[in-house]
Amino acid sequence: MNCKRSLCTHYFTIPLLVAALMLYGFAPADPVEVKILIIGGSASGTASGIQAARMGVKTLIVEETNWLGGMLTSAGVSAVDGNYRLPAGIWGEFRDSLSNYYGHLDSLKTGWVSNVLFEPSVGNRIFQRICSKEKNLSIWYGTRVISAEKEKGKWNVLLEVNGEKRKITASILVDATELGDIAKLCGAAYDIGMESRNSTGESVAPLEENDIIQDLTYVAILKDYGKDVSIPRPEGYDSTLFACACQSHLCSSSKKQVKLWDKGEMIAYGKLPNQKYMINWPIEGNDYYLNLIEMNPVERNEALKKARNFTMCFLYYLQKELGFKTLGLADDEYPTKDRLPLIPYHRESRRIHGKVRFSLNYITNPYNQTYNLYRTTIAVGDYPVDHHHSRYSGSERLPDLHFYPVPSYGLPLGTLIPKEVKGLIVAEKSISVSNVVNGTTRLQPVVLQIGQAAGALAALAVRNKCDAEDVSVRAVQKEILAAGGFLMPYLDVPREHILFPVYQRIGATGILRGTGKNAGWANETWFNADSALKTSDLKGLKEVFPTAQIDSAGNIPVTLKDAITLIVDIAYKEHIKLPGDIYARAREVYVKFGLGEFNIHTPIKRGAFAVLIDQILNPFAKPVDLYGSFKQDLNGIENEKPKKFY
């Protein structure tokens, strides 16, 4: 970390801290004012800070540890789940940085659970290096929040910075904590555990709500020392708790439908570069059930001692019962006494009541729901719904959501904005999604994108001097696209392609709609750009331009001439100015975007039609609200927002 650009308080003694603070123009007792205060240097918090700073807004991240990256680094979950073909924004930048560090993208394919595996300490250094280059971003390590109160439109926050009390004021807070602690502190309503099937409309949800959350894990990063490094028997060790972690003579009662891997395959699951191994094993491994969300910090620390010990017991099992005696906790990863990660891997936290709630039905059938949330998306995911409940006593009575298949999806902006609390944006795993959906939105690439969107939203709110809920959805989406992000999980062209932003924009209007399908762990959605346009494809066009004369009931191919005629008709009725020679303009678009031969009598492809609509009618400019409704009808009358989403 470049301490000239970021206030790295964990490096200072108190006298040096005082001197450093005075260099920044304030004494220790004086309050500091920032525009955006991000609480938590987690995966989302780090991405949020980078994005906001790049948009020119002075931003401060406060983090309790001295690492950045949260679950990707501090928690040791350095095997990335999903989004390999969707390298969106800062997630893609991070992946590319790992590739450069290790030499090639293929150098990251060291284990079989993921295509991107790396040493957590390397990930931390990459995040810190990226942050150090942002002149508008400061970071305070060793910092925790004591209180936060709203007064005259600003937040007054009391911090403890390496034992010293500090006061700070901020226009906007971003909750990027692991458990949604700031959302609670600021008075946001939230849920913990599973909603009932009736409340979410999800057929796979339980019949009755409960407060059960997913198992957490203290990951172990092991290193091959080439010699016996067996640890002493941990207190409370019980080999039967791990007997069916893999194929073993000790296993006599494995759970039905659970594959038992060979012990070598189990270890190779999370193999990292440089002969290290990530142990985050879900089958009778080091998952541990503990619901500590509503505990205070002292209670949490005490409870987590049991989780840490449980991982040490699993390590002892690996060494003593399975013979992996040369594998021990890496001595060059974490600066902790026991060499375990700085924090546990929390799969679940509080989930706020947001402006919208994203449920499973919006993933599986996005175009036939109450609200058109697909028009408001700011992040994409392609991983199945994956819940970990094996260590909960009574897990057999819970829904089986282990790799529950879903198509890839876009996540709506309104999930980041609390219903009632202004000046607060929520990120990480505390966004407004159902318990079921949390099983896919919690994955690392999605959370990085959530953070990036939170940073963009916060920066725009500051720039426009308005609350987050009043920021233009399209403005946020434009920032996401400009930063190399995805709005729609289309795989037709890479993000560097000239057609990428066009397909993204048209997809976010719903004029043409992609097709999702299950493809193993990495689910897919295709824009079908090279398919011939049919009249049945134009249902979405009529929703955007209601006066368009379209018979979308048939399945008739549309010619280029038909498409141009349709565009002219829409432009006339929508009062959109067209160039004098529409055919000349259409030909220019064909040439610029490489759409092929300009023959008005041939069927037009979906991709070419998308480009013509985008370049001539610019439907993405039509503003939408957080529910995906167009903000004005044809007479310019503001549509009424739904009063209740839940």
C-alpha positions as CSV (number, residue, x, y, z in Angstrom):
1,M,0.0,0.0,0.0
2,N,1.3,3.4,-1.0
3,C,1.0,5.4,2.3
4,K,1.4,8.7,0.5
5,R,-2.0,8.1,-1.1
6,S,-3.8,6.1,1.6
7,L,-3.7,6.6,5.3
8,C,-2.4,3.2,6.3
9,T,-2.9,3.7,10.0
10,H,-1.8,0.1,11.0
11,Y,1.8,1.1,10.2
12,F,1.9,4.0,12.6
13,T,2.7,4.2,16.3
14,I,0.5,6.8,18.1
15,P,3.1,9.7,17.8
16,L,3.6,9.0,14.1
17,L,-0.2,8.6,13.6
18,V,-0.7,12.1,15.1
19,A,2.0,13.5,12.8
20,A,0.5,11.8,9.8
21,L,-3.0,13.0,10.6
22,M,-1.8,16.6,10.9
23,L,-0.2,16.3,7.5
24,Y,-3.6,15.6,6.2
25,G,-4.8,18.9,7.7
26,F,-6.6,17.8,10.9
27,A,-5.7,17.0,14.5
28,P,-6.7,13.6,16.0
29,A,-9.7,15.1,17.9
30,D,-11.1,17.0,14.9
31,P,-13.8,15.3,12.8
32,V,-12.9,14.4,9.2
33,E,-15.3,14.9,6.4
34,V,-15.5,12.6,3.4
35,K,-18.1,12.2,0.7
36,I,-18.3,8.4,0.7
37,L,-17.4,6.2,3.7
38,I,-17.1,2.5,2.9
39,I,-17.2,0.3,6.0
40,G,-15.4,-2.9,5.3
41,G,-12.5,-3.7,3.0
42,S,-14.3,-6.8,1.9
43,A,-14.5,-8.0,-1.7
44,S,-17.4,-5.6,-2.3
45,G,-15.9,-2.8,-0.2
46,T,-12.7,-2.8,-2.1
47,A,-14.4,-2.8,-5.4
48,S,-16.8,0.0,-4.3
49,G,-13.9,2.2,-3.2
50,I,-12.0,1.7,-6.5
51,Q,-15.1,2.5,-8.6
52,A,-16.1,5.6,-6.6
53,A,-12.5,6.9,-6.6
54,R,-12.2,6.4,-10.3
55,M,-15.3,8.5,-10.8
56,G,-13.5,11.4,-9.1
57,V,-15.1,11.3,-5.6
58,K,-13.1,11.4,-2.4
59,T,-13.6,8.0,-0.8
60,L,-12.5,6.4,2.4
61,I,-12.5,2.6,3.2
62,V,-12.2,1.6,6.9
63,E,-11.3,-2.0,7.6
64,E,-10.7,-3.9,10.8
65,T,-7.8,-6.0,9.6
66,N,-4.8,-5.0,7.5
67,W,-5.9,-6.8,4.4
68,L,-8.2,-6.1,1.5
69,G,-10.5,-8.5,-0.4
70,G,-12.6,-10.1,2.3
71,M,-13.7,-13.6,1.5
72,L,-11.3,-13.8,-1.5
73,T,-8.2,-13.1,0.6
74,S,-8.8,-12.5,4.4
75,A,-11.1,-15.6,4.6
76,G,-9.0,-17.7,2.2
77,V,-11.6,-18.6,-0.3
78,S,-9.1,-18.2,-3.1
79,A,-10.8,-20.5,-5.5
80,V,-13.3,-18.4,-7.5
81,D,-16.7,-19.7,-8.2
82,G,-18.3,-18.9,-11.5
83,N,-18.2,-16.0,-14.0
84,Y,-15.1,-17.3,-15.8
85,R,-16.7,-16.4,-19.2
86,L,-18.2,-13.2,-17.7
87,P,-15.1,-11.2,-16.7
88,A,-17.1,-8.2,-15.6
89,G,-15.4,-4.9,-14.5
90,I,-13.2,-5.1,-11.4
91,W,-13.7,-8.9,-11.2
92,G,-12.1,-9.1,-14.7
93,E,-9.4,-6.7,-13.7
94,F,-8.6,-8.8,-10.7
95,R,-8.5,-12.0,-12.7
96,D,-6.3,-10.4,-15.3
97,S,-3.9,-9.2,-12.5
98,L,-3.7,-12.8,-11.2
99,S,-3.0,-14.0,-14.7
100,N,-0.2,-11.5,-15.1
101,Y,1.3,-12.4,-11.7
102,Y,1.4,-16.1,-12.4
103,G,2.1,-15.9,-16.1
104,H,-1.1,-17.0,-17.8
105,L,-4.7,-17.6,-17.3
106,D,-4.0,-21.3,-17.5
107,S,-1.6,-20.9,-14.6
108,L,-4.6,-20.3,-12.4
109,K,-6.1,-23.7,-13.2
110,T,-4.2,-25.6,-10.5
111,G,-7.2,-27.3,-8.8
112,W,-10.4,-28.9,-10.2
113,V,-13.0,-26.9,-8.3
114,S,-12.3,-23.6,-10.2
115,N,-10.6,-22.1,-13.2
116,V,-9.1,-19.3,-11.0
117,L,-7.1,-20.3,-8.0
118,F,-4.4,-18.2,-6.3
119,E,-2.6,-17.7,-3.0
120,P,-4.7,-15.4,-0.7
121,S,-1.7,-13.2,0.2
122,V,-1.1,-12.6,-3.6
123,G,-4.8,-11.5,-3.9
124,N,-4.4,-9.1,-1.0
125,R,-1.3,-7.5,-2.5
126,I,-3.1,-7.1,-5.9
127,F,-6.0,-5.3,-4.3
128,Q,-3.7,-3.1,-2.3
129,R,-1.7,-2.3,-5.3
130,I,-4.8,-1.3,-7.4
131,C,-6.1,0.8,-4.5
132,S,-2.7,2.6,-4.0
133,K,-3.0,4.0,-7.6
134,E,-6.3,5.7,-6.9
135,K,-5.6,9.3,-5.8
136,N,-9.1,9.8,-4.6
137,L,-9.1,6.7,-2.3
138,S,-7.8,6.5,1.2
139,I,-7.8,3.4,3.5
140,W,-7.7,3.2,7.2
141,Y,-6.8,-0.3,8.5
142,G,-7.2,-1.4,12.1
143,T,-10.5,0.5,12.2
144,R,-13.9,-0.4,13.5
145,V,-17.2,1.5,13.7
146,I,-18.6,2.3,17.2
147,S,-21.7,4.3,16.2
148,A,-23.3,6.0,13.2
149,E,-26.0,8.7,13.4
150,K,-27.7,10.8,10.8
151,E,-27.9,14.6,11.3
152,K,-28.8,17.3,8.8
153,G,-28.4,14.9,5.9
154,K,-25.0,13.6,6.9
155,W,-23.7,10.7,8.8
156,N,-21.7,11.3,12.0
157,V,-19.6,8.2,12.5
158,L,-17.5,7.4,15.6
159,L,-14.5,5.1,14.8
160,E,-11.9,3.4,16.8
161,V,-8.6,3.6,14.8
162,N,-6.0,1.3,16.3
163,G,-7.3,2.1,19.8
164,E,-7.9,5.8,19.2
165,K,-11.4,7.3,18.9
166,R,-12.0,9.3,15.8
167,K,-15.1,11.2,14.5
168,I,-15.9,11.4,10.8
169,T,-18.8,12.8,8.8
170,A,-19.9,11.4,5.4
171,S,-22.6,12.1,2.9
172,I,-23.1,8.4,2.0
173,L,-22.3,5.2,3.8
174,V,-21.7,1.9,2.1
175,D,-22.2,-1.2,4.2
176,A,-19.6,-3.6,3.0
177,T,-19.3,-5.6,6.2
178,E,-19.4,-9.4,6.2
179,L,-22.7,-9.6,8.2
180,G,-24.6,-6.4,7.5
181,D,-23.7,-4.8,10.8
182,I,-23.9,-1.2,9.5
183,A,-27.3,-1.8,8.0
184,K,-28.6,-2.8,11.4
185,L,-26.7,0.1,13.1
186,C,-28.4,2.6,10.7
187,G,-31.9,1.2,11.3
188,A,-32.5,-0.8,8.1
189,A,-35.0,-3.6,8.3
190,Y,-33.6,-7.0,7.5
191,D,-34.2,-10.8,7.5
192,I,-32.1,-13.6,8.8
193,G,-32.6,-17.2,7.7
194,M,-35.1,-18.8,5.3
195,E,-38.3,-17.1,4.2
196,S,-41.4,-19.3,3.7
197,R,-42.5,-20.5,0.3
198,N,-45.6,-18.3,0.6
199,S,-43.7,-15.1,1.2
200,T,-41.3,-15.4,-1.8
201,G,-43.3,-17.5,-4.2
202,E,-40.3,-19.8,-4.6
203,S,-41.4,-23.5,-5.0
204,V,-38.1,-24.7,-3.5
205,A,-38.3,-22.6,-0.3
206,P,-39.4,-24.2,2.9
207,L,-43.1,-24.2,3.9
208,E,-42.4,-22.2,7.0
209,E,-39.8,-19.6,7.7
210,N,-36.9,-20.2,10.1
211,D,-33.7,-18.5,11.3
212,I,-31.3,-21.1,9.9
213,I,-28.4,-19.8,7.9
214,Q,-25.7,-21.5,5.9
215,D,-22.6,-23.1,7.5
216,L,-19.5,-20.9,7.8
217,T,-16.0,-22.2,7.3
218,Y,-12.6,-21.4,8.7
219,V,-10.6,-22.2,5.6
220,A,-7.1,-23.7,5.9
221,I,-4.3,-22.9,3.5
222,L,-1.9,-25.8,3.6
223,K,1.6,-26.0,2.3
224,D,3.7,-29.1,1.4
225,Y,6.7,-28.9,3.6
226,G,8.2,-32.2,2.3
227,K,8.5,-33.5,5.9
228,D,6.3,-34.6,8.8
229,V,4.6,-31.5,10.2
230,S,1.8,-33.2,12.1
231,I,0.1,-31.1,14.7
232,P,-0.8,-32.2,18.3
233,R,-4.2,-33.7,18.8
234,P,-6.7,-30.7,19.1
235,E,-9.0,-30.6,22.1
236,G,-12.3,-32.3,21.4
237,Y,-11.1,-34.2,18.4
238,D,-13.6,-36.8,17.1
239,S,-12.6,-38.7,13.9
240,T,-16.2,-39.8,13.3
241,L,-17.1,-36.2,12.4
242,F,-14.9,-36.4,9.3
243,A,-15.0,-40.2,8.5
244,C,-17.0,-39.8,5.3
245,A,-15.1,-36.7,4.0
246,C,-13.7,-39.0,1.3
247,Q,-13.4,-42.6,0.4
248,S,-12.1,-44.3,3.6
249,H,-12.3,-47.5,5.6
250,L,-13.5,-45.3,8.4
251,C,-16.7,-44.3,6.5
252,S,-19.6,-46.6,7.2
253,S,-22.7,-44.3,6.9
254,S,-22.3,-41.7,4.2
255,K,-25.3,-39.6,3.3
256,K,-27.3,-40.7,0.3
257,Q,-26.6,-39.1,-3.1
258,V,-23.3,-37.7,-1.9
259,K,-20.3,-38.7,-4.0
260,L,-17.3,-39.8,-2.0
261,W,-14.1,-38.6,-3.7
262,D,-10.7,-40.3,-3.5
263,K,-8.6,-38.6,-0.8
264,G,-6.1,-37.4,-3.4
265,E,-9.0,-35.8,-5.4
266,M,-10.3,-34.2,-2.2
267,I,-6.9,-32.5,-1.6
268,A,-6.5,-31.5,-5.2
269,Y,-10.0,-29.8,-5.2
270,G,-8.5,-26.5,-4.0
271,K,-4.8,-26.9,-5.1
272,L,-3.2,-23.5,-5.4
273,P,0.0,-22.4,-7.1
274,N,3.3,-23.0,-5.4
275,Q,2.3,-26.4,-3.8
276,K,-0.4,-25.0,-1.5
277,Y,-3.9,-26.3,-0.9
278,M,-7.1,-24.5,0.0
279,I,-9.1,-26.7,2.4
280,N,-12.7,-25.5,2.1
281,W,-14.2,-29.0,1.9
282,P,-18.0,-29.2,2.1
283,I,-18.5,-33.0,2.5
284,E,-18.0,-33.7,6.2
285,G,-15.0,-31.4,6.1
286,N,-14.5,-28.0,7.8
287,D,-17.9,-26.4,7.3
288,Y,-19.3,-25.5,10.7
289,Y,-22.8,-24.4,11.7
290,L,-22.8,-21.2,13.8
291,N,-25.3,-18.4,13.7
292,L,-23.4,-15.5,15.2
293,I,-25.1,-12.7,13.2
294,E,-26.8,-11.1,16.2
295,M,-24.0,-11.6,18.6
296,N,-21.8,-8.7,19.8
297,P,-18.1,-8.7,18.9
298,V,-17.0,-10.4,22.1
299,E,-19.5,-13.1,21.8
300,R,-18.6,-13.6,18.1
301,N,-14.9,-14.0,18.9
302,E,-15.6,-16.5,21.6
303,A,-17.9,-18.5,19.4
304,L,-15.5,-18.5,16.5
305,K,-12.8,-20.2,18.6
306,K,-14.9,-23.3,18.2
307,A,-15.0,-23.0,14.4
308,R,-11.2,-22.4,14.3
309,N,-10.7,-25.5,16.5
310,F,-13.0,-27.5,14.2
311,T,-10.7,-26.7,11.2
312,M,-7.7,-27.8,13.3
313,C,-9.4,-31.0,14.0
314,F,-10.0,-31.6,10.3
315,L,-6.4,-30.9,9.6
316,Y,-5.4,-33.4,12.3
317,Y,-7.7,-35.9,10.6
318,L,-6.0,-35.3,7.2
319,Q,-2.6,-35.8,8.7
320,K,-3.3,-38.7,11.1
321,E,-6.0,-40.7,9.4
322,L,-5.4,-40.0,5.7
323,G,-1.6,-39.7,5.8
324,F,-1.1,-36.2,4.6
325,K,1.6,-35.6,7.2
326,T,3.7,-33.3,5.0
327,L,0.9,-30.8,4.6
328,G,0.7,-28.1,7.3
329,L,-0.7,-24.6,7.6
330,A,1.2,-22.3,5.4
331,D,3.7,-20.1,7.3
332,D,3.8,-17.4,4.6
333,E,0.1,-16.6,4.2
334,Y,-1.6,-15.2,7.4
335,P,0.0,-13.1,10.2
336,T,-2.1,-15.0,12.8
337,K,-0.8,-17.0,15.7
338,D,-2.4,-20.2,14.5
339,R,-1.9,-19.5,10.8
340,L,-5.6,-19.6,10.0
341,P,-7.2,-16.8,8.0
342,L,-8.0,-13.4,9.5
343,I,-11.7,-14.0,9.2
344,P,-14.1,-16.9,8.6
345,Y,-15.9,-17.4,5.3
346,H,-19.4,-16.2,6.0
347,R,-21.8,-17.6,3.3
348,E,-24.8,-15.7,4.7
349,S,-25.6,-12.5,6.6
350,R,-28.5,-10.2,7.2
351,R,-30.5,-9.4,4.1
352,I,-32.0,-6.0,4.0
353,H,-35.5,-5.0,2.9
354,G,-34.6,-3.2,-0.2
355,K,-36.4,-1.1,-2.8
356,V,-36.8,-4.4,-4.6
357,R,-36.3,-8.0,-3.5
358,F,-34.7,-10.4,-6.0
359,S,-36.2,-13.9,-5.8
360,L,-35.6,-17.1,-7.7
361,N,-38.6,-16.5,-10.0
362,Y,-36.8,-13.4,-11.4
363,I,-33.9,-15.6,-12.4
364,T,-35.8,-18.5,-13.9
365,N,-38.4,-16.5,-15.7
366,P,-37.3,-12.8,-15.7
367,Y,-39.7,-11.6,-18.5
368,N,-43.0,-12.8,-16.9
369,Q,-42.9,-11.3,-13.4
370,T,-44.7,-8.4,-11.6
371,Y,-41.8,-6.0,-12.3
372,N,-39.3,-5.8,-15.2
373,L,-36.3,-5.9,-13.0
374,Y,-34.2,-7.2,-15.9
375,R,-34.1,-3.6,-17.2
376,T,-32.3,-2.4,-14.0
377,T,-29.4,-4.9,-13.8
378,I,-25.9,-3.9,-12.7
379,A,-24.2,-7.3,-12.2
380,V,-24.3,-10.8,-13.6
381,G,-23.9,-14.3,-12.3
382,D,-23.8,-17.8,-13.7
383,Y,-23.3,-20.1,-10.7
384,P,-26.0,-22.5,-9.5
385,V,-27.8,-21.9,-6.2
386,D,-25.4,-23.5,-3.7
387,H,-26.3,-23.8,0.0
388,H,-24.2,-25.4,2.7
389,H,-26.2,-26.9,5.5
390,S,-24.5,-30.3,6.1
391,R,-23.3,-29.3,9.6
392,Y,-26.7,-28.1,10.8
393,S,-28.3,-30.7,13.0
394,G,-31.5,-31.5,11.1
395,S,-30.2,-30.5,7.7
396,E,-32.1,-33.4,6.1
397,R,-35.4,-31.5,6.8
398,L,-34.2,-28.4,4.8
399,P,-34.6,-27.9,1.1
400,D,-31.9,-29.5,-1.0
401,L,-30.2,-26.5,-2.6
402,H,-26.9,-28.0,-3.4
403,F,-26.1,-26.9,-7.0
404,Y,-29.8,-26.1,-7.7
405,P,-29.7,-25.3,-11.4
406,V,-30.6,-21.8,-12.6
407,P,-29.8,-19.9,-15.9
408,S,-27.3,-17.1,-15.7
409,Y,-28.9,-13.8,-14.6
410,G,-28.6,-10.1,-14.1
411,L,-28.9,-8.6,-10.6
412,P,-31.2,-5.5,-10.2
413,L,-29.9,-2.2,-8.8
414,G,-32.7,-1.8,-6.3
415,T,-31.4,-4.7,-4.2
416,L,-28.6,-2.4,-2.9
417,I,-30.9,0.4,-1.6
418,P,-32.7,0.0,1.7
419,K,-36.4,0.8,1.7
420,E,-36.4,3.3,4.5
421,V,-32.9,4.5,5.3
422,K,-31.5,7.3,3.1
423,G,-27.8,7.9,2.6
424,L,-27.0,4.2,3.0
425,I,-26.1,1.7,0.3
426,V,-25.7,-2.0,1.1
427,A,-23.3,-4.4,-0.5
428,E,-21.6,-7.7,0.1
429,K,-24.0,-10.5,1.0
430,S,-26.5,-8.2,2.7
431,I,-28.4,-7.1,-0.4
432,S,-32.1,-7.5,-0.8
433,V,-32.4,-11.0,-2.1
434,S,-34.3,-14.1,-0.9
435,N,-32.5,-16.7,1.1
436,V,-32.6,-19.1,-1.8
437,V,-31.1,-16.5,-4.2
438,N,-28.3,-15.7,-1.8
439,G,-26.9,-19.1,-2.6
440,T,-25.8,-17.7,-6.0
441,T,-25.4,-14.0,-5.4
442,R,-23.0,-14.6,-2.5
443,L,-20.2,-15.9,-4.9
444,Q,-17.0,-13.8,-5.2
445,P,-17.4,-12.4,-8.8
446,V,-20.9,-11.3,-8.2
447,V,-20.0,-9.7,-4.9
448,L,-17.2,-7.8,-6.5
449,Q,-19.7,-6.5,-9.1
450,I,-22.1,-5.6,-6.3
451,G,-19.4,-3.5,-4.8
452,Q,-18.5,-1.8,-8.1
453,A,-22.2,-0.9,-8.6
454,A,-22.4,0.4,-5.0
455,G,-19.4,2.6,-5.7
456,A,-20.9,3.9,-8.9
457,L,-24.3,4.6,-7.3
458,A,-22.6,6.4,-4.4
459,A,-20.5,8.5,-6.6
460,L,-23.4,9.5,-8.8
461,A,-25.5,10.4,-5.7
462,V,-22.7,12.6,-4.5
463,R,-22.1,14.2,-7.9
464,N,-25.9,14.9,-8.3
465,K,-26.4,15.8,-4.7
466,C,-29.3,13.4,-4.3
467,D,-30.2,10.2,-2.5
468,A,-29.2,6.9,-4.0
469,E,-32.9,6.0,-4.8
470,D,-33.1,9.1,-7.0
471,V,-30.0,8.3,-9.1
472,S,-30.9,7.4,-12.7
473,V,-30.8,3.7,-13.2
474,R,-29.4,4.2,-16.7
475,A,-26.7,6.5,-15.4
476,V,-25.4,3.7,-13.1
477,Q,-25.6,1.2,-15.9
478,K,-23.7,3.5,-18.2
479,E,-20.9,3.7,-15.6
480,I,-20.9,-0.1,-15.3
481,L,-20.6,-0.5,-19.1
482,A,-17.9,2.2,-19.3
483,A,-15.9,0.2,-16.7
484,G,-16.1,-3.0,-18.6
485,G,-19.0,-4.4,-16.6
486,F,-21.9,-6.6,-17.8
487,L,-25.6,-5.8,-17.5
488,M,-26.7,-9.0,-19.2
489,P,-24.8,-12.3,-19.0
490,Y,-24.7,-12.7,-22.8
491,L,-21.9,-14.8,-24.2
492,D,-22.2,-13.9,-27.9
493,V,-19.3,-11.5,-28.0
494,P,-16.5,-10.6,-25.5
495,R,-16.6,-7.4,-23.6
496,E,-13.9,-5.9,-25.8
497,H,-16.0,-6.3,-29.0
498,I,-17.5,-3.3,-30.6
499,L,-21.0,-4.9,-30.4
500,F,-20.8,-5.8,-26.7
501,P,-22.2,-2.5,-25.3
502,V,-24.9,-2.5,-28.0
503,Y,-26.2,-6.0,-27.1
504,Q,-26.0,-5.0,-23.4
505,R,-28.0,-1.9,-23.9
506,I,-30.7,-3.5,-26.0
507,G,-30.9,-6.4,-23.6
508,A,-31.4,-4.0,-20.7
509,T,-34.4,-2.5,-22.6
510,G,-36.0,-5.9,-23.2
511,I,-36.5,-5.1,-26.9
512,L,-34.7,-8.4,-27.7
513,R,-34.4,-11.0,-25.0
514,G,-31.7,-13.6,-24.4
515,T,-32.2,-17.3,-23.9
516,G,-30.8,-18.9,-20.7
517,K,-30.0,-22.6,-20.2
518,N,-28.3,-24.9,-17.7
519,A,-24.8,-26.0,-18.7
520,G,-23.3,-27.7,-15.7
521,W,-21.9,-25.4,-13.1
522,A,-21.5,-22.5,-15.5
523,N,-24.9,-21.6,-16.8
524,E,-25.3,-19.7,-20.0
525,T,-27.4,-17.0,-21.6
526,W,-27.2,-16.1,-25.3
527,F,-28.4,-13.0,-27.1
528,N,-28.7,-15.2,-30.3
529,A,-27.2,-12.4,-32.3
530,D,-26.6,-14.5,-35.4
531,S,-30.2,-15.9,-35.6
532,A,-32.7,-14.5,-38.1
533,L,-35.1,-11.9,-36.6
534,K,-38.7,-13.2,-36.5
535,T,-41.8,-11.2,-35.8
536,S,-42.2,-13.3,-32.6
537,D,-39.0,-11.7,-31.4
538,L,-40.6,-8.2,-31.4
539,K,-42.9,-8.5,-28.4
540,G,-40.3,-6.6,-26.3
541,L,-40.1,-3.8,-28.9
542,K,-43.8,-3.1,-28.4
543,E,-43.4,-2.8,-24.6
544,V,-40.7,-0.1,-25.2
545,F,-42.5,1.6,-28.0
546,P,-46.3,0.9,-27.5
547,T,-47.4,2.6,-30.7
548,A,-45.3,0.4,-32.9
549,Q,-47.4,-1.5,-35.5
550,I,-46.2,-5.1,-34.9
551,D,-47.9,-8.4,-35.2
552,S,-45.7,-10.4,-32.9
553,A,-47.9,-13.5,-32.8
554,G,-46.4,-14.9,-36.0
555,N,-43.0,-16.4,-36.6
556,I,-42.2,-14.7,-39.9
557,P,-38.7,-13.6,-40.9
558,V,-38.1,-9.9,-40.9
559,T,-36.2,-8.4,-43.8
560,L,-33.8,-5.4,-43.6
561,K,-36.4,-3.3,-45.4
562,D,-39.1,-4.3,-42.9
563,A,-36.8,-3.4,-40.1
564,I,-36.1,0.1,-41.5
565,T,-39.8,0.7,-42.2
566,L,-40.6,-0.2,-38.6
567,I,-37.9,2.1,-37.3
568,V,-39.2,5.0,-39.4
569,D,-42.8,4.4,-38.1
570,I,-41.6,4.3,-34.5
571,A,-39.5,7.5,-34.9
572,Y,-42.5,9.4,-36.4
573,K,-44.8,8.4,-33.6
574,E,-42.2,9.0,-30.9
575,H,-41.1,12.3,-32.3
576,I,-37.5,11.1,-32.8
577,K,-35.6,13.0,-35.4
578,L,-34.2,10.9,-38.2
579,P,-31.5,11.8,-40.8
580,G,-32.7,12.8,-44.2
581,D,-31.8,9.5,-45.9
582,I,-32.6,6.7,-43.5
583,Y,-31.2,4.1,-45.8
584,A,-27.9,5.9,-46.0
585,R,-27.8,6.1,-42.2
586,A,-28.6,2.4,-41.9
587,R,-25.8,1.6,-44.4
588,E,-23.4,3.6,-42.4
589,V,-24.3,1.6,-39.3
590,Y,-23.8,-1.6,-41.2
591,V,-20.3,-0.6,-42.3
592,K,-19.2,0.8,-38.9
593,F,-20.2,-2.3,-36.9
594,G,-19.3,-4.8,-39.6
595,L,-22.8,-6.2,-40.0
596,G,-22.2,-7.7,-43.4
597,E,-23.9,-7.1,-46.8
598,F,-26.4,-4.4,-46.9
599,N,-29.3,-6.0,-48.9
600,I,-32.7,-4.7,-48.0
601,H,-34.5,-7.8,-49.3
602,T,-32.7,-10.3,-47.1
603,P,-33.7,-11.4,-43.6
604,I,-32.0,-9.3,-40.9
605,K,-30.2,-11.0,-38.0
606,R,-31.2,-10.2,-34.4
607,G,-27.8,-8.7,-33.8
608,A,-28.0,-6.3,-36.8
609,F,-31.5,-5.3,-35.8
610,A,-30.3,-4.5,-32.3
611,V,-27.6,-2.3,-33.7
612,L,-29.9,-0.3,-35.9
613,I,-32.4,0.2,-33.1
614,D,-29.6,1.2,-30.7
615,Q,-27.9,3.6,-33.1
616,I,-31.0,5.2,-34.6
617,L,-33.7,5.2,-31.9
618,N,-31.5,5.0,-28.8
619,P,-34.1,3.3,-26.6
620,F,-31.6,2.9,-23.8
621,A,-32.0,6.6,-23.2
622,K,-35.6,6.1,-22.1
623,P,-35.4,6.3,-18.2
624,V,-36.6,3.5,-16.1
625,D,-37.3,3.4,-12.4
626,L,-36.0,0.8,-9.9
627,Y,-38.9,-1.5,-10.8
628,G,-38.0,-1.5,-14.5
629,S,-41.0,0.6,-15.5
630,F,-40.5,3.5,-17.9
631,K,-40.6,6.7,-15.9
632,Q,-43.0,8.5,-18.2
633,D,-45.8,7.4,-20.4
634,L,-46.3,8.7,-23.9
635,N,-48.0,11.9,-22.6
636,G,-45.0,12.6,-20.3
637,I,-46.9,11.7,-17.1
638,E,-44.7,10.3,-14.4
639,N,-45.8,6.7,-13.6
640,E,-46.7,6.0,-10.0
641,K,-44.1,3.8,-8.2
642,P,-45.4,0.6,-6.5
643,K,-46.0,1.3,-2.9
644,K,-45.0,-2.1,-1.7
645,F,-42.6,-4.7,-3.2
646,Y,-42.7,-7.4,-0.5
